[in-house]
Amino acid sequence: MTHPLVEQLRFARSELRRGLEGVTDEEARQRILPMNCIAWNVGHLAWQEQRYWLQRAQDQMPRPDVNEGFASGGPASTPLLSEVWEAWREITEAADPWLDTATTQTLESNVMIGGKPSRYIFGSLLQRTIYHYWYHIGENAAIRQNLGHTALPTSSATSTAKRRTARKWQVRAALPSAIQVGKAPRTRLRTLLLFA
């Protein structure tokens, strides 16, 4: 069975796609300062997934171009939307087999960096990725509003089934305080990874 946090990541991915339906390449490349453009945001999320689930978890780097062009703190750019979607799909599809096998034990394990256990655990990285998606989904909606788009996707447009799925996997405790790196004892994190 797929871990509930992985299901939450997949829900966030689907909302990213839904929030960008109908956006043209020209619109996705427009930059409204100080924000990055929509296309860069998609590439940036692909960068994070590649870094965590392929590079850190499996020592793979299928798209070095994404690593160079979309890292946090990297230079702004206005890439083609079709190209970043292709990279995003390639990376998320490559990451899915690892995510499908992730267990609570996997998520409690330390991330290896340079052959040594780091202070990070995969569960914290997964939560960070989910929150990061929602941040950029909101930013993309703001960009679309600034571009004059109306009738943007909202939670009321989400089907009842999707809302039920999203609620089904909600965490029973406040995760943000527990996922601070090095702050949550393993037993506390294990408790937080139990879901309804």
N, C-alpha and C positions, 0 to 999 in steps of 0.2 A: 504494500500500500504506500502511495506517495505521502510523504510527510506533510502535515497541514500547513507548515510555513512555506513549503515549496508551492502548495496550491495557492497561497496568498500571493506569492511572487508571480505565478501564472495569471492570476486575476489582474494584478497590476500591469503586466505585459499586455493583456487584452484591452485594458482601459487606455493604455498608451495608443494602441492601434485605433481603437474606437474614437478617441479624441482627435485623431489626425485624419479621419476619413474625409475625403473631398479636398484636402489641402493640396494645392498645386506646388510644383517644384519652385516656381518663381516666388510664391508666398513663403514657402519653407526656407528660402534662402535670404529673406529680408531680415535685417538686423535692426532691432529697436533698442538703442542703447539705454542702459548699460547691459541689457540682456543679450545672450547669444541667440542665434537664430534657431528655429525649430529643427532644421536638418542637423545642426551641430549637436543639439540636445539628444537626438536619436543616436548619433554616433558616440556620444559621451556615455550613454547607458550601455551601449554595446561594449565600449571600453571597460566599464566596470564589471560587466558579466564575464568578459574574457579574462580580466585580471583575477577575479575571485575563483570562478568555477573551472577555468581551463589552466591558467598560469599557476595560481597558488595551489589549487587542488590536484592538478594532473601534470604540471610542468609542460604545458602545451601553449603555443602561441600561433594559432592558425592565421591571424590577421595582424602582422606587425604594423601595417599601415594604420590600423585603428589605434594601436598602442601609441604610435607617434603623433597622430593627428587629433586625438580627442581626450587626452589625459587631463585630469584636474589641474588647473593652473596653466594649462597649455594655451597657445595663442588662439584667438578667435579665428574662425574661418566660415565660409558659406558654401559648404559642399552640396553636391546634387542630392536631392532627397532619395531618388531611386538607388543611388550608390550606397547611402548609409543604411537604407532599409535592407538592401542585399547583405551588407556586412552584419547588421543586427540579426537577420534571420540565420545566417551561417553560424554566427557565434552562439545564439540561443539554442539552435538545433544541436550543435556540438556539445553544449553544456547540459542539455536535458538528460542524457543517460546517467551522468554523475548525480544530478539532482534527483532523478527517479530512485536512486539507491540510497540517498541520504537518510540516515536514521537519527534519532535523538543522540545516540552515542557519537555519530559522525559530527553532528552539529556542536557537541560539547568538546570536540577535539581541537587542539591548538593547530593553527595554521603554521606550516613550516616555511620559513623564509631564510634563504641561504643555508639550507640544510639543518637549521636549528629551529626548535619550537619558538614561535613568537608569543606575545602576550594576547594575540587575537584568537578567537575561536570562530569556527565556521557559522555557528548560530548567530553571533553578533554581525558577521558579514552579511548573512541572509537578511536579517532585520534592517540593516543599513541599506541594502539594495532595495528592499520593498519601500522604505521611506523615501529613498532617492527617486524612485519611479514616481511616487505621488508628488514630490516636489516639482519635478519637471513636467508632469501632466498639468499641474496648476500653472506653471510658467508658460507652457504652450498655449493653454486656454487664454491667458492674459495677452500673449502675443497675437493670437487670433482675434481677440476683441479689439486690440489696437489696429489690426488690419481691416477692421470693419465687418468681421464675420458676425452673423447673428444665428440664433437657433443652435448654439453650441450644445454638444452632448452634456447632459446633466445626470445626476443620480436618478431623477424621476424618469429618465428615458431608459434606465437599466431595467431589464426584464425582472419580473418577480423571482424567477428561478435563479438568476445571477445574484440577486440580493440575498436570497436564502443561502446560496452557496457561500457568499462572503461572510454572512453572519455565523454560519455553522463553524467557521474556523477562527472566530475571534478568540483572542487570548483572554483568559480569565483574570489576569493580573496586569499591572502597569509595566509593560516591557521596557520602556525607555530607561527607567532607573536601573533595571536589572542588567541591561546589556552594555552598560558602561564598561569599557575594557578593564578587566582586572578587578572590578568592583563586586561582581556577583559570585558568591561561592557556587561551586558546581551543583550542590544539592538544590540551591535556590533556582538556578537556571533549569535544572531538570524539572522542577515543579512548574516553571513557567512554560515549558515546552509541552505540557499536557493540555489538551484541548477538549472541548465539549464533544 
